[in-house]
Amino acid sequence: MPEAFASDRGDRLGMNGQRAASPAEQFMEEGNEAVEAGDYAAAVAAFATAVQLAPDDARARYNLALALQYTDSKLEAVREYRHAIYLDPDLIEAHINLGLLYGELGMLEDAVATFQRALTLDPGNDELRVSLGDAYRALKFDEEAVRSYRSALILNPDNGLAAEALEAVRTEINRKWQTIMEMEQRLDEAPANSVRYIELANAYLAARRYQEALSTCNQLLELDSADPESHAILAAVYEALGDADQAIATWERVVELAPDDARAWEHLGTWRSAQGNLEGAIAAYRRACELDPTNLVIRFSLADTLMDSEHYDEAARLYRELLNVTTVVPERPAAFLGVIEACNLLERYQEALELCAQLLDEYPDEAEAFYQRATAQDALGQLDAAIASYEEALALDPLNEAAHNDFADTLLSAGRIDEALEEARTAVALNPDSYINYQTLAQVLQAAGRIQEAQAAWQRARELRGADIS
């Protein structure tokens, strides 16, 4: 269950010399009364008004997030929890609820990161450690889950959930290990059987025992160093280890040994792209497309990389080709959006708007289409239309930090400073590592006459941009 609502009651009645409640606090109280009555829709309305009146009040944001969570508006709740944490990084309840909500949404890596941050605020919380263990377990990070459950039991030996979960994970680990031992035994019986090495290496990979997988691959290569499949499994191990240099070098060896292997060229393109070698990635994807021209995944990867490398015209042509051969989601909307984004970047805004209309006719709930439409409308100076499109985009996808940031910029152009500040702060709350978001926030604060805050935001933008460049 999520943590409880925060209350503003107690010291504001005014009759005994203490200060009276502010309008925002009155709506906070109204929201808490609605919660007590079980009317969460009314609570959302009251807390939203409190937030509007006191946008810097982290408790108001937290209560709004929790009320939204109870009304099953989960993405909006995530947004408000993130904003509450932005305003008050020590608000432990917001961290806990956000982590639990990420888990419900299947955003497990975000759940792990959030629970880890929460534990820096409350390291003695055994229930938090169980939640962290659950997130690790869902990710199949068994050893990490074991450590979390054990830590919970150290803090509270009577924590039955931790004990039960620890036993279940230990059983799963033992089952995997038993399977691996049986494979090891079969390999001992036929030590020259390359297929058994590959099976064993894959089993070690599944168990996240990467050093054992690496050792098995090296033994496999001793059998036949010219076997491309042996190098491919070694490359998979390096991928799991996150060793980009070794993964690239190994995939290069695979394509040297098997120059007609489209899968290997695709992997090579992926890792070159991850290292920022976009032209090298494009070359690899082109070769993969030549070898497997019907593979839509590879063609989309090529188009996306062309976009990243600012080859917008060619990317647009490729997305159009993909649009002509795709008939179902998610490929068809993705192809549409690729063409639209390329048109916007090429300043072909009217064409982008026409394509947005076609896409929304087929897929009326495609949030990114509204966002791209807003981008084109903004560029054409159609501010009112752009604002309406941004609102529709964010109603469908409230966690799109880029849309919040661009919306802030459009609202600023329209002179709607308070609304622009809300959107700029939301963008920063959703992605505090973006120098672009801080630049926009600084511009809005400056327009609002909040010079010191604007200077702090400019400084943070410069720091983040320097880190991004380096």
Beta strands, then each sheet from edge to edge (+ up, - down):
end
